[in-house]
Amino acid sequence: MEVAKMLNMNKEGWDKSAERFFGRTALPEYGPFALSENDLNLFDDISDKRVLDIGCGSGHSLEYMANKGAKELWGLDLSTKQIETATHLLSN
């Protein structure tokens, strides 16, 4: 399958199912049965840092990083619906 077709299929899938995944597997969680960011401290101190979240989804990980003091947040996602959701979440 060609890359452009796969990317479009992925985007369409996330546009349709975004609400079902709202806030799931967002920082500080890494997923089921995994230690959390609070345990691992992979990010160290992110206060006053610029953050680029590739595949930002609903924006909950960006929200977490904002609450930890990141000064500039950037999020990229293939899904228009996810970007809209993240924009709304972070504007409140």
PyMOL Python script that loads the backbone (N, CA, C, O; Angstrom):
from pymol import cmd

cmd.read_pdbstr("""\
ATOM      1  N   MET A   1       0.852  -1.173   0.000  1.00  0.00           N
ATOM      2  CA  MET A   1       0.000   0.000   0.000  1.00  0.00           C
ATOM      3  C   MET A   1       0.902   1.242   0.000  1.00  0.00           C
ATOM      4  O   MET A   1       1.885   1.298   0.738  1.00  0.00           O
ATOM      5  N   GLU A   2       0.568   2.220  -0.817  1.00  0.00           N
ATOM      6  CA  GLU A   2       1.399   3.425  -0.894  1.00  0.00           C
ATOM      7  C   GLU A   2       1.241   4.272   0.365  1.00  0.00           C
ATOM      8  O   GLU A   2       0.194   4.248   1.011  1.00  0.00           O
ATOM      9  N   VAL A   3       2.281   5.013   0.707  1.00  0.00           N
ATOM     10  CA  VAL A   3       2.341   5.781   1.942  1.00  0.00           C
ATOM     11  C   VAL A   3       1.204   6.800   2.040  1.00  0.00           C
ATOM     12  O   VAL A   3       0.569   6.912   3.088  1.00  0.00           O
ATOM     13  N   ALA A   4       0.942   7.534   0.973  1.00  0.00           N
ATOM     14  CA  ALA A   4      -0.113   8.560   1.014  1.00  0.00           C
ATOM     15  C   ALA A   4      -1.469   7.937   1.327  1.00  0.00           C
ATOM     16  O   ALA A   4      -2.263   8.515   2.069  1.00  0.00           O
ATOM     17  N   LYS A   5      -1.732   6.781   0.773  1.00  0.00           N
ATOM     18  CA  LYS A   5      -3.007   6.097   1.029  1.00  0.00           C
ATOM     19  C   LYS A   5      -3.094   5.642   2.492  1.00  0.00           C
ATOM     20  O   LYS A   5      -4.148   5.758   3.118  1.00  0.00           O
ATOM     21  N   MET A   6      -1.986   5.125   3.032  1.00  0.00           N
ATOM     22  CA  MET A   6      -1.959   4.700   4.426  1.00  0.00           C
ATOM     23  C   MET A   6      -2.166   5.887   5.363  1.00  0.00           C
ATOM     24  O   MET A   6      -2.919   5.786   6.331  1.00  0.00           O
ATOM     25  N   LEU A   7      -1.507   7.005   5.083  1.00  0.00           N
ATOM     26  CA  LEU A   7      -1.662   8.192   5.920  1.00  0.00           C
ATOM     27  C   LEU A   7      -3.097   8.707   5.884  1.00  0.00           C
ATOM     28  O   LEU A   7      -3.647   9.090   6.917  1.00  0.00           O
ATOM     29  N   ASN A   8      -3.699   8.718   4.711  1.00  0.00           N
ATOM     30  CA  ASN A   8      -5.075   9.172   4.581  1.00  0.00           C
ATOM     31  C   ASN A   8      -6.025   8.240   5.339  1.00  0.00           C
ATOM     32  O   ASN A   8      -6.961   8.707   5.989  1.00  0.00           O
ATOM     33  N   MET A   9      -5.792   6.937   5.261  1.00  0.00           N
ATOM     34  CA  MET A   9      -6.613   5.972   5.982  1.00  0.00           C
ATOM     35  C   MET A   9      -6.487   6.180   7.497  1.00  0.00           C
ATOM     36  O   MET A   9      -7.481   6.106   8.220  1.00  0.00           O
ATOM     37  N   ASN A  10      -5.273   6.437   7.968  1.00  0.00           N
ATOM     38  CA  ASN A  10      -5.037   6.702   9.383  1.00  0.00           C
ATOM     39  C   ASN A  10      -5.751   7.973   9.814  1.00  0.00           C
ATOM     40  O   ASN A  10      -6.403   7.988  10.858  1.00  0.00           O
ATOM     41  N   LYS A  11      -5.639   9.042   9.024  1.00  0.00           N
ATOM     42  CA  LYS A  11      -6.292  10.312   9.336  1.00  0.00           C
ATOM     43  C   LYS A  11      -7.795  10.136   9.418  1.00  0.00           C
ATOM     44  O   LYS A  11      -8.424  10.597  10.371  1.00  0.00           O
ATOM     45  N   GLU A  12      -8.379   9.470   8.424  1.00  0.00           N
ATOM     46  CA  GLU A  12      -9.826   9.256   8.419  1.00  0.00           C
ATOM     47  C   GLU A  12     -10.269   8.440   9.633  1.00  0.00           C
ATOM     48  O   GLU A  12     -11.312   8.716  10.226  1.00  0.00           O
ATOM     49  N   GLY A  13      -9.482   7.448   9.995  1.00  0.00           N
ATOM     50  CA  GLY A  13      -9.805   6.634  11.168  1.00  0.00           C
ATOM     51  C   GLY A  13      -9.824   7.445  12.445  1.00  0.00           C
ATOM     52  O   GLY A  13     -10.737   7.307  13.259  1.00  0.00           O
ATOM     53  N   TRP A  14      -8.817   8.296  12.629  1.00  0.00           N
ATOM     54  CA  TRP A  14      -8.776   9.130  13.832  1.00  0.00           C
ATOM     55  C   TRP A  14      -9.863  10.199  13.813  1.00  0.00           C
ATOM     56  O   TRP A  14     -10.417  10.533  14.861  1.00  0.00           O
ATOM     57  N   ASP A  15     -10.174  10.736  12.647  1.00  0.00           N
ATOM     58  CA  ASP A  15     -11.255  11.718  12.568  1.00  0.00           C
ATOM     59  C   ASP A  15     -12.579  11.097  13.016  1.00  0.00           C
ATOM     60  O   ASP A  15     -13.405  11.771  13.631  1.00  0.00           O
ATOM     61  N   LYS A  16     -12.780   9.815  12.708  1.00  0.00           N
ATOM     62  CA  LYS A  16     -14.028   9.140  13.081  1.00  0.00           C
ATOM     63  C   LYS A  16     -14.055   8.691  14.542  1.00  0.00           C
ATOM     64  O   LYS A  16     -15.123   8.672  15.153  1.00  0.00           O
ATOM     65  N   SER A  17     -12.916   8.333  15.108  1.00  0.00           N
ATOM     66  CA  SER A  17     -12.911   7.720  16.435  1.00  0.00           C
ATOM     67  C   SER A  17     -12.299   8.580  17.533  1.00  0.00           C
ATOM     68  O   SER A  17     -12.084   8.091  18.642  1.00  0.00           O
ATOM     69  N   ALA A  18     -12.019   9.831  17.256  1.00  0.00           N
ATOM     70  CA  ALA A  18     -11.317  10.689  18.214  1.00  0.00           C
ATOM     71  C   ALA A  18     -12.005  10.749  19.579  1.00  0.00           C
ATOM     72  O   ALA A  18     -11.337  10.689  20.611  1.00  0.00           O
ATOM     73  N   GLU A  19     -13.331  10.868  19.591  1.00  0.00           N
ATOM     74  CA  GLU A  19     -14.039  11.009  20.868  1.00  0.00           C
ATOM     75  C   GLU A  19     -13.843   9.805  21.775  1.00  0.00           C
ATOM     76  O   GLU A  19     -13.789   9.957  22.995  1.00  0.00           O
ATOM     77  N   ARG A  20     -13.738   8.618  21.205  1.00  0.00           N
ATOM     78  CA  ARG A  20     -13.582   7.410  22.027  1.00  0.00           C
ATOM     79  C   ARG A  20     -12.241   7.361  22.734  1.00  0.00           C
ATOM     80  O   ARG A  20     -12.101   6.658  23.734  1.00  0.00           O
ATOM     81  N   PHE A  21     -11.254   8.091  22.239  1.00  0.00           N
ATOM     82  CA  PHE A  21      -9.917   8.055  22.818  1.00  0.00           C
ATOM     83  C   PHE A  21      -9.565   9.344  23.560  1.00  0.00           C
ATOM     84  O   PHE A  21      -8.404   9.556  23.912  1.00  0.00           O
ATOM     85  N   PHE A  22     -10.557  10.208  23.802  1.00  0.00           N
ATOM     86  CA  PHE A  22     -10.329  11.500  24.436  1.00  0.00           C
ATOM     87  C   PHE A  22      -9.615  11.331  25.773  1.00  0.00           C
ATOM     88  O   PHE A  22     -10.184  10.794  26.724  1.00  0.00           O
ATOM     89  N   GLY A  23      -8.365  11.792  25.843  1.00  0.00           N
ATOM     90  CA  GLY A  23      -7.610  11.786  27.092  1.00  0.00           C
ATOM     91  C   GLY A  23      -6.992  10.460  27.472  1.00  0.00           C
ATOM     92  O   GLY A  23      -6.368  10.368  28.530  1.00  0.00           O
ATOM     93  N   ARG A  24      -7.135   9.439  26.667  1.00  0.00           N
ATOM     94  CA  ARG A  24      -6.537   8.136  27.001  1.00  0.00           C
ATOM     95  C   ARG A  24      -5.054   8.120  26.670  1.00  0.00           C
ATOM     96  O   ARG A  24      -4.612   8.738  25.702  1.00  0.00           O
ATOM     97  N   THR A  25      -4.320   7.427  27.461  1.00  0.00           N
ATOM     98  CA  THR A  25      -2.883   7.253  27.284  1.00  0.00           C
ATOM     99  C   THR A  25      -2.174   8.595  27.061  1.00  0.00           C
ATOM    100  O   THR A  25      -1.340   8.742  26.167  1.00  0.00           O
ATOM    101  N   ALA A  26      -2.529   9.541  27.885  1.00  0.00           N
ATOM    102  CA  ALA A  26      -1.873  10.849  27.850  1.00  0.00           C
ATOM    103  C   ALA A  26      -0.976  10.961  29.078  1.00  0.00           C
ATOM    104  O   ALA A  26      -1.208  10.311  30.097  1.00  0.00           O
ATOM    105  N   LEU A  27       0.036  11.786  28.962  1.00  0.00           N
ATOM    106  CA  LEU A  27       0.915  12.001  30.115  1.00  0.00           C
ATOM    107  C   LEU A  27       0.100  12.449  31.323  1.00  0.00           C
ATOM    108  O   LEU A  27      -0.822  13.249  31.166  1.00  0.00           O
ATOM    109  N   PRO A  28       0.399  11.975  32.485  1.00  0.00           N
ATOM    110  CA  PRO A  28       1.623  11.270  32.866  1.00  0.00           C
ATOM    111  C   PRO A  28       1.601   9.762  32.635  1.00  0.00           C
ATOM    112  O   PRO A  28       2.548   9.082  33.030  1.00  0.00           O
ATOM    113  N   GLU A  29       0.565   9.215  32.014  1.00  0.00           N
ATOM    114  CA  GLU A  29       0.489   7.775  31.758  1.00  0.00           C
ATOM    115  C   GLU A  29       1.130   7.443  30.412  1.00  0.00           C
ATOM    116  O   GLU A  29       1.015   8.208  29.455  1.00  0.00           O
ATOM    117  N   TYR A  30       1.800   6.302  30.349  1.00  0.00           N
ATOM    118  CA  TYR A  30       2.378   5.819  29.096  1.00  0.00           C
ATOM    119  C   TYR A  30       1.594   4.653  28.526  1.00  0.00           C
ATOM    120  O   TYR A  30       1.867   4.213  27.409  1.00  0.00           O
ATOM    121  N   GLY A  31       0.642   4.154  29.261  1.00  0.00           N
ATOM    122  CA  GLY A  31      -0.174   3.043  28.788  1.00  0.00           C
ATOM    123  C   GLY A  31      -0.420   2.054  29.903  1.00  0.00           C
ATOM    124  O   GLY A  31       0.139   2.171  30.993  1.00  0.00           O
ATOM    125  N   PRO A  32      -1.265   1.077  29.616  1.00  0.00           N
ATOM    126  CA  PRO A  32      -1.601   0.080  30.638  1.00  0.00           C
ATOM    127  C   PRO A  32      -0.358  -0.666  31.126  1.00  0.00           C
ATOM    128  O   PRO A  32       0.498  -1.052  30.330  1.00  0.00           O
ATOM    129  N   PHE A  33      -0.273  -0.858  32.410  1.00  0.00           N
ATOM    130  CA  PHE A  33       0.793  -1.638  33.050  1.00  0.00           C
ATOM    131  C   PHE A  33       2.175  -1.013  32.942  1.00  0.00           C
ATOM    132  O   PHE A  33       3.168  -1.653  33.287  1.00  0.00           O
ATOM    133  N   ALA A  34       2.257   0.221  32.471  1.00  0.00           N
ATOM    134  CA  ALA A  34       3.554   0.901  32.379  1.00  0.00           C
ATOM    135  C   ALA A  34       3.712   1.855  33.553  1.00  0.00           C
ATOM    136  O   ALA A  34       2.727   2.375  34.077  1.00  0.00           O
ATOM    137  N   LEU A  35       4.938   2.080  33.956  1.00  0.00           N
ATOM    138  CA  LEU A  35       5.191   3.109  34.954  1.00  0.00           C
ATOM    139  C   LEU A  35       4.805   4.453  34.363  1.00  0.00           C
ATOM    140  O   LEU A  35       4.833   4.628  33.144  1.00  0.00           O
ATOM    141  N   SER A  36       4.447   5.398  35.208  1.00  0.00           N
ATOM    142  CA  SER A  36       4.030   6.710  34.725  1.00  0.00           C
ATOM    143  C   SER A  36       5.223   7.661  34.672  1.00  0.00           C
ATOM    144  O   SER A  36       6.300   7.361  35.185  1.00  0.00           O
ATOM    145  N   GLU A  37       5.010   8.798  34.048  1.00  0.00           N
ATOM    146  CA  GLU A  37       6.043   9.840  34.000  1.00  0.00           C
ATOM    147  C   GLU A  37       6.422  10.270  35.410  1.00  0.00           C
ATOM    148  O   GLU A  37       7.577  10.611  35.666  1.00  0.00           O
ATOM    149  N   ASN A  38       5.467  10.256  36.317  1.00  0.00           N
ATOM    150  CA  ASN A  38       5.759  10.623  37.706  1.00  0.00           C
ATOM    151  C   ASN A  38       6.760   9.657  38.338  1.00  0.00           C
ATOM    152  O   ASN A  38       7.524  10.045  39.221  1.00  0.00           O
ATOM    153  N   ASP A  39       6.758   8.398  37.886  1.00  0.00           N
ATOM    154  CA  ASP A  39       7.712   7.403  38.387  1.00  0.00           C
ATOM    155  C   ASP A  39       9.040   7.453  37.629  1.00  0.00           C
ATOM    156  O   ASP A  39      10.107   7.329  38.231  1.00  0.00           O
ATOM    157  N   LEU A  40       8.974   7.633  36.318  1.00  0.00           N
ATOM    158  CA  LEU A  40      10.159   7.536  35.472  1.00  0.00           C
ATOM    159  C   LEU A  40      10.946   8.830  35.331  1.00  0.00           C
ATOM    160  O   LEU A  40      12.170   8.801  35.197  1.00  0.00           O
ATOM    161  N   ASN A  41      10.252   9.966  35.359  1.00  0.00           N
ATOM    162  CA  ASN A  41      10.896  11.275  35.190  1.00  0.00           C
ATOM    163  C   ASN A  41      11.750  11.348  33.921  1.00  0.00           C
ATOM    164  O   ASN A  41      12.886  11.820  33.959  1.00  0.00           O
ATOM    165  N   LEU A  42      11.201  10.882  32.808  1.00  0.00           N
ATOM    166  CA  LEU A  42      11.935  10.912  31.547  1.00  0.00           C
ATOM    167  C   LEU A  42      12.144  12.331  31.031  1.00  0.00           C
ATOM    168  O   LEU A  42      13.115  12.600  30.324  1.00  0.00           O
ATOM    169  N   PHE A  43      11.235  13.236  31.382  1.00  0.00           N
ATOM    170  CA  PHE A  43      11.328  14.603  30.884  1.00  0.00           C
ATOM    171  C   PHE A  43      12.185  15.505  31.751  1.00  0.00           C
ATOM    172  O   PHE A  43      12.539  16.604  31.325  1.00  0.00           O
ATOM    173  N   ASP A  44      12.525  15.077  32.942  1.00  0.00           N
ATOM    174  CA  ASP A  44      13.266  15.927  33.862  1.00  0.00           C
ATOM    175  C   ASP A  44      12.458  17.208  34.078  1.00  0.00           C
ATOM    176  O   ASP A  44      11.229  17.139  34.108  1.00  0.00           O
ATOM    177  N   ASP A  45      13.074  18.336  34.225  1.00  0.00           N
ATOM    178  CA  ASP A  45      12.371  19.607  34.436  1.00  0.00           C
ATOM    179  C   ASP A  45      12.094  20.243  33.072  1.00  0.00           C
ATOM    180  O   ASP A  45      13.023  20.538  32.321  1.00  0.00           O
ATOM    181  N   ILE A  46      10.824  20.452  32.759  1.00  0.00           N
ATOM    182  CA  ILE A  46      10.481  21.048  31.464  1.00  0.00           C
ATOM    183  C   ILE A  46      10.019  22.497  31.589  1.00  0.00           C
ATOM    184  O   ILE A  46       9.540  23.083  30.618  1.00  0.00           O
ATOM    185  N   SER A  47      10.159  23.075  32.776  1.00  0.00           N
ATOM    186  CA  SER A  47       9.750  24.466  32.924  1.00  0.00           C
ATOM    187  C   SER A  47      10.583  25.350  31.997  1.00  0.00           C
ATOM    188  O   SER A  47      11.794  25.178  31.857  1.00  0.00           O
ATOM    189  N   ASP A  48       9.896  26.292  31.375  1.00  0.00           N
ATOM    190  CA  ASP A  48      10.499  27.242  30.430  1.00  0.00           C
ATOM    191  C   ASP A  48      11.035  26.587  29.153  1.00  0.00           C
ATOM    192  O   ASP A  48      11.835  27.197  28.443  1.00  0.00           O
ATOM    193  N   LYS A  49      10.611  25.365  28.852  1.00  0.00           N
ATOM    194  CA  LYS A  49      11.047  24.681  27.629  1.00  0.00           C
ATOM    195  C   LYS A  49       9.988  24.831  26.542  1.00  0.00           C
ATOM    196  O   LYS A  49       8.819  25.093  26.826  1.00  0.00           O
ATOM    197  N   ARG A  50      10.417  24.660  25.293  1.00  0.00           N
ATOM    198  CA  ARG A  50       9.514  24.587  24.146  1.00  0.00           C
ATOM    199  C   ARG A  50       9.250  23.113  23.868  1.00  0.00           C
ATOM    200  O   ARG A  50      10.172  22.298  23.879  1.00  0.00           O
ATOM    201  N   VAL A  51       7.981  22.772  23.617  1.00  0.00           N
ATOM    202  CA  VAL A  51       7.594  21.373  23.439  1.00  0.00           C
ATOM    203  C   VAL A  51       6.924  21.184  22.085  1.00  0.00           C
ATOM    204  O   VAL A  51       6.021  21.937  21.722  1.00  0.00           O
ATOM    205  N   LEU A  52       7.369  20.179  21.341  1.00  0.00           N
ATOM    206  CA  LEU A  52       6.715  19.746  20.113  1.00  0.00           C
ATOM    207  C   LEU A  52       6.229  18.327  20.352  1.00  0.00           C
ATOM    208  O   LEU A  52       7.030  17.418  20.572  1.00  0.00           O
ATOM    209  N   ASP A  53       4.917  18.138  20.309  1.00  0.00           N
ATOM    210  CA  ASP A  53       4.312  16.816  20.501  1.00  0.00           C
ATOM    211  C   ASP A  53       3.822  16.326  19.142  1.00  0.00           C
ATOM    212  O   ASP A  53       2.812  16.809  18.630  1.00  0.00           O
ATOM    213  N   ILE A  54       4.535  15.371  18.563  1.00  0.00           N
ATOM    214  CA  ILE A  54       4.164  14.819  17.267  1.00  0.00           C
ATOM    215  C   ILE A  54       3.191  13.678  17.504  1.00  0.00           C
ATOM    216  O   ILE A  54       3.522  12.686  18.154  1.00  0.00           O
ATOM    217  N   GLY A  55       1.981  13.832  16.965  1.00  0.00           N
ATOM    218  CA  GLY A  55       0.902  12.887  17.250  1.00  0.00           C
ATOM    219  C   GLY A  55       0.216  13.279  18.544  1.00  0.00           C
ATOM    220  O   GLY A  55      -0.033  12.437  19.407  1.00  0.00           O
ATOM    221  N   CYS A  56      -0.088  14.568  18.673  1.00  0.00           N
ATOM    222  CA  CYS A  56      -0.575  15.128  19.946  1.00  0.00           C
ATOM    223  C   CYS A  56      -1.972  14.667  20.335  1.00  0.00           C
ATOM    224  O   CYS A  56      -2.377  14.835  21.485  1.00  0.00           O
ATOM    225  N   GLY A  57      -2.715  14.088  19.396  1.00  0.00           N
ATOM    226  CA  GLY A  57      -4.046  13.588  19.748  1.00  0.00           C
ATOM    227  C   GLY A  57      -4.924  14.662  20.354  1.00  0.00           C
ATOM    228  O   GLY A  57      -5.029  15.765  19.818  1.00  0.00           O
ATOM    229  N   SER A  58      -5.550  14.341  21.466  1.00  0.00           N
ATOM    230  CA  SER A  58      -6.521  15.232  22.103  1.00  0.00           C
ATOM    231  C   SER A  58      -5.882  16.407  22.838  1.00  0.00           C
ATOM    232  O   SER A  58      -6.596  17.291  23.312  1.00  0.00           O
ATOM    233  N   GLY A  59      -4.565  16.436  22.943  1.00  0.00           N
ATOM    234  CA  GLY A  59      -3.877  17.544  23.591  1.00  0.00           C
ATOM    235  C   GLY A  59      -3.638  17.372  25.078  1.00  0.00           C
ATOM    236  O   GLY A  59      -3.085  18.264  25.721  1.00  0.00           O
ATOM    237  N   HIS A  60      -4.047  16.234  25.640  1.00  0.00           N
ATOM    238  CA  HIS A  60      -3.901  16.042  27.076  1.00  0.00           C
ATOM    239  C   HIS A  60      -2.441  15.963  27.534  1.00  0.00           C
ATOM    240  O   HIS A  60      -2.121  16.401  28.639  1.00  0.00           O
ATOM    241  N   SER A  61      -1.562  15.419  26.710  1.00  0.00           N
ATOM    242  CA  SER A  61      -0.143  15.402  27.084  1.00  0.00           C
ATOM    243  C   SER A  61       0.436  16.813  27.034  1.00  0.00           C
ATOM    244  O   SER A  61       1.281  17.169  27.856  1.00  0.00           O
ATOM    245  N   LEU A  62      -0.016  17.617  26.069  1.00  0.00           N
ATOM    246  CA  LEU A  62       0.405  19.021  26.029  1.00  0.00           C
ATOM    247  C   LEU A  62      -0.102  19.763  27.257  1.00  0.00           C
ATOM    248  O   LEU A  62       0.614  20.589  27.823  1.00  0.00           O
ATOM    249  N   GLU A  63      -1.317  19.477  27.668  1.00  0.00           N
ATOM    250  CA  GLU A  63      -1.875  20.096  28.871  1.00  0.00           C
ATOM    251  C   GLU A  63      -1.027  19.736  30.097  1.00  0.00           C
ATOM    252  O   GLU A  63      -0.734  20.591  30.933  1.00  0.00           O
ATOM    253  N   TYR A  64      -0.643  18.470  30.189  1.00  0.00           N
ATOM    254  CA  TYR A  64       0.217  18.020  31.284  1.00  0.00           C
ATOM    255  C   TYR A  64       1.531  18.804  31.293  1.00  0.00           C
ATOM    256  O   TYR A  64       1.980  19.265  32.343  1.00  0.00           O
ATOM    257  N   MET A  65       2.144  18.953  30.107  1.00  0.00           N
ATOM    258  CA  MET A  65       3.415  19.666  30.029  1.00  0.00           C
ATOM    259  C   MET A  65       3.253  21.154  30.338  1.00  0.00           C
ATOM    260  O   MET A  65       4.153  21.768  30.912  1.00  0.00           O
ATOM    261  N   ALA A  66       2.124  21.731  29.967  1.00  0.00           N
ATOM    262  CA  ALA A  66       1.850  23.129  30.325  1.00  0.00           C
ATOM    263  C   ALA A  66       1.762  23.266  31.836  1.00  0.00           C
ATOM    264  O   ALA A  66       2.281  24.221  32.414  1.00  0.00           O
ATOM    265  N   ASN A  67       1.106  22.315  32.465  1.00  0.00           N
ATOM    266  CA  ASN A  67       0.982  22.343  33.928  1.00  0.00           C
ATOM    267  C   ASN A  67       2.314  22.129  34.628  1.00  0.00           C
ATOM    268  O   ASN A  67       2.466  22.475  35.800  1.00  0.00           O
ATOM    269  N   LYS A  68       3.286  21.556  33.910  1.00  0.00           N
ATOM    270  CA  LYS A  68       4.637  21.366  34.451  1.00  0.00           C
ATOM    271  C   LYS A  68       5.547  22.545  34.116  1.00  0.00           C
ATOM    272  O   LYS A  68       6.740  22.508  34.418  1.00  0.00           O
ATOM    273  N   GLY A  69       4.994  23.599  33.490  1.00  0.00           N
ATOM    274  CA  GLY A  69       5.747  24.827  33.286  1.00  0.00           C
ATOM    275  C   GLY A  69       6.327  25.047  31.909  1.00  0.00           C
ATOM    276  O   GLY A  69       7.075  26.005  31.715  1.00  0.00           O
ATOM    277  N   ALA A  70       6.010  24.188  30.931  1.00  0.00           N
ATOM    278  CA  ALA A  70       6.518  24.424  29.577  1.00  0.00           C
ATOM    279  C   ALA A  70       6.015  25.784  29.098  1.00  0.00           C
ATOM    280  O   ALA A  70       4.851  26.127  29.306  1.00  0.00           O
ATOM    281  N   LYS A  71       6.887  26.553  28.460  1.00  0.00           N
ATOM    282  CA  LYS A  71       6.506  27.922  28.092  1.00  0.00           C
ATOM    283  C   LYS A  71       5.906  28.031  26.700  1.00  0.00           C
ATOM    284  O   LYS A  71       5.200  28.997  26.414  1.00  0.00           O
ATOM    285  N   GLU A  72       6.169  27.062  25.823  1.00  0.00           N
ATOM    286  CA  GLU A  72       5.640  27.116  24.467  1.00  0.00           C
ATOM    287  C   GLU A  72       5.269  25.697  24.046  1.00  0.00           C
ATOM    288  O   GLU A  72       6.071  24.771  24.168  1.00  0.00           O
ATOM    289  N   LEU A  73       4.048  25.541  23.552  1.00  0.00           N
ATOM    290  CA  LEU A  73       3.541  24.226  23.181  1.00  0.00           C
ATOM    291  C   LEU A  73       3.192  24.189  21.702  1.00  0.00           C
ATOM    292  O   LEU A  73       2.554  25.104  21.181  1.00  0.00           O
ATOM    293  N   TRP A  74       3.615  23.124  21.032  1.00  0.00           N
ATOM    294  CA  TRP A  74       3.278  22.889  19.637  1.00  0.00           C
ATOM    295  C   TRP A  74       2.790  21.459  19.523  1.00  0.00           C
ATOM    296  O   TRP A  74       3.412  20.547  20.068  1.00  0.00           O
ATOM    297  N   GLY A  75       1.689  21.251  18.823  1.00  0.00           N
ATOM    298  CA  GLY A  75       1.172  19.914  18.621  1.00  0.00           C
ATOM    299  C   GLY A  75       0.878  19.662  17.154  1.00  0.00           C
ATOM    300  O   GLY A  75       0.307  20.512  16.472  1.00  0.00           O
ATOM    301  N   LEU A  76       1.272  18.489  16.671  1.00  0.00           N
ATOM    302  CA  LEU A  76       0.999  18.066  15.302  1.00  0.00           C
ATOM    303  C   LEU A  76       0.199  16.770  15.350  1.00  0.00           C
ATOM    304  O   LEU A  76       0.451  15.907  16.191  1.00  0.00           O
ATOM    305  N   ASP A  77      -0.750  16.642  14.459  1.00  0.00           N
ATOM    306  CA  ASP A  77      -1.502  15.408  14.345  1.00  0.00           C
ATOM    307  C   ASP A  77      -2.077  15.322  12.936  1.00  0.00           C
ATOM    308  O   ASP A  77      -2.405  16.347  12.338  1.00  0.00           O
ATOM    309  N   LEU A  78      -2.202  14.116  12.404  1.00  0.00           N
ATOM    310  CA  LEU A  78      -2.809  13.923  11.085  1.00  0.00           C
ATOM    311  C   LEU A  78      -4.301  14.240  11.103  1.00  0.00           C
ATOM    312  O   LEU A  78      -4.861  14.678  10.098  1.00  0.00           O
ATOM    313  N   SER A  79      -4.935  14.019  12.238  1.00  0.00           N
ATOM    314  CA  SER A  79      -6.384  14.124  12.344  1.00  0.00           C
ATOM    315  C   SER A  79      -6.840  15.562  12.601  1.00  0.00           C
ATOM    316  O   SER A  79      -6.452  16.176  13.594  1.00  0.00           O
ATOM    317  N   THR A  80      -7.650  16.079  11.714  1.00  0.00           N
ATOM    318  CA  THR A  80      -8.227  17.408  11.893  1.00  0.00           C
ATOM    319  C   THR A  80      -9.063  17.446  13.169  1.00  0.00           C
ATOM    320  O   THR A  80      -9.019  18.423  13.916  1.00  0.00           O
ATOM    321  N   LYS A  81      -9.820  16.387  13.415  1.00  0.00           N
ATOM    322  CA  LYS A  81     -10.665  16.305  14.618  1.00  0.00           C
ATOM    323  C   LYS A  81      -9.814  16.360  15.883  1.00  0.00           C
ATOM    324  O   LYS A  81     -10.184  17.036  16.844  1.00  0.00           O
ATOM    325  N   GLN A  82      -8.679  15.657  15.898  1.00  0.00           N
ATOM    326  CA  GLN A  82      -7.806  15.688  17.070  1.00  0.00           C
ATOM    327  C   GLN A  82      -7.217  17.088  17.286  1.00  0.00           C
ATOM    328  O   GLN A  82      -7.128  17.548  18.424  1.00  0.00           O
ATOM    329  N   ILE A  83      -6.820  17.761  16.220  1.00  0.00           N
ATOM    330  CA  ILE A  83      -6.287  19.122  16.353  1.00  0.00           C
ATOM    331  C   ILE A  83      -7.360  20.056  16.896  1.00  0.00           C
ATOM    332  O   ILE A  83      -7.078  20.886  17.761  1.00  0.00           O
ATOM    333  N   GLU A  84      -8.592  19.931  16.397  1.00  0.00           N
ATOM    334  CA  GLU A  84      -9.697  20.749  16.913  1.00  0.00           C
ATOM    335  C   GLU A  84      -9.920  20.481  18.400  1.00  0.00           C
ATOM    336  O   GLU A  84     -10.125  21.412  19.179  1.00  0.00           O
ATOM    337  N   THR A  85      -9.881  19.222  18.787  1.00  0.00           N
ATOM    338  CA  THR A  85     -10.080  18.847  20.188  1.00  0.00           C
ATOM    339  C   THR A  85      -8.958  19.410  21.056  1.00  0.00           C
ATOM    340  O   THR A  85      -9.216  19.975  22.119  1.00  0.00           O
ATOM    341  N   ALA A  86      -7.723  19.258  20.607  1.00  0.00           N
ATOM    342  CA  ALA A  86      -6.578  19.770  21.373  1.00  0.00           C
ATOM    343  C   ALA A  86      -6.636  21.292  21.493  1.00  0.00           C
ATOM    344  O   ALA A  86      -6.366  21.845  22.559  1.00  0.00           O
ATOM    345  N   THR A  87      -6.983  21.953  20.415  1.00  0.00           N
ATOM    346  CA  THR A  87      -7.101  23.417  20.443  1.00  0.00           C
ATOM    347  C   THR A  87      -8.141  23.851  21.458  1.00  0.00           C
ATOM    348  O   THR A  87      -7.915  24.782  22.231  1.00  0.00           O
ATOM    349  N   HIS A  88      -9.280  23.177  21.455  1.00  0.00           N
ATOM    350  CA  HIS A  88     -10.356  23.506  22.405  1.00  0.00           C
ATOM    351  C   HIS A  88      -9.904  23.225  23.846  1.00  0.00           C
ATOM    352  O   HIS A  88     -10.111  24.054  24.732  1.00  0.00           O
ATOM    353  N   LEU A  89      -9.300  22.083  24.076  1.00  0.00           N
ATOM    354  CA  LEU A  89      -8.843  21.716  25.419  1.00  0.00           C
ATOM    355  C   LEU A  89      -7.854  22.743  25.948  1.00  0.00           C
ATOM    356  O   LEU A  89      -7.959  23.174  27.097  1.00  0.00           O
ATOM    357  N   LEU A  90      -6.898  23.137  25.123  1.00  0.00           N
ATOM    358  CA  LEU A  90      -5.837  24.023  25.582  1.00  0.00           C
ATOM    359  C   LEU A  90      -6.230  25.488  25.632  1.00  0.00           C
ATOM    360  O   LEU A  90      -5.508  26.304  26.205  1.00  0.00           O
ATOM    361  N   SER A  91      -7.360  25.829  25.040  1.00  0.00           N
ATOM    362  CA  SER A  91      -7.804  27.230  25.080  1.00  0.00           C
ATOM    363  C   SER A  91      -8.609  27.531  26.331  1.00  0.00           C
ATOM    364  O   SER A  91      -8.904  28.694  26.607  1.00  0.00           O
ATOM    365  N   ASN A  92      -8.970  26.507  27.094  1.00  0.00           N
ATOM    366  CA  ASN A  92      -9.751  26.716  28.335  1.00  0.00           C
ATOM    367  C   ASN A  92      -8.856  27.004  29.506  1.00  0.00           C
ATOM    368  O   ASN A  92      -9.341  27.204  30.620  1.00  0.00           O
TER     369      ASN A  92
END
""", "prot")
cmd.dss("prot")
cmd.show_as("cartoon", "prot")
cmd.util.cbc("prot")
cmd.orient("prot")
